[in-house]
Amino acid sequence: MVRLTRLNHAPIVLNSDLIERIEITPDTVITLTNGQIFRVRETAEQVIQLVVDFRRRILDPGQVLGVSTEPADGPDPKDRS
């Protein structure tokens, strides 16, 4: 889910999994897979970055706390199986 702002300054929270396309006209136009259209104040690049950041938080929740769950130096040398 990403937080965006409609043109009238009303906040919305959008399920980023439903984004089909983002069009750049004078406004940023987001079309969802169900055909629903949203015009938002954020630029297309900002929307993309918000989606990327959201997905990173989902895939690596430790990143939110500043602690990655990814191994820093690769596999543990003690784990030889």
Long-range contacts (C-beta under 8 A, 24 or more apart in sequence): 1-54, 2-47, 2-50, 2-51, 2-54, 3-50, 4-30, 4-38, 4-40, 4-41, 4-42, 4-47, 4-50, 5-40, 5-41, 5-42, 6-38, 6-39, 6-40, 6-41, 7-39, 7-40, 7-41, 9-41, 12-38, 12-40, 14-38, 16-50, 16-51, 16-54, 16-55, 19-47, 19-51, 22-47, 22-48
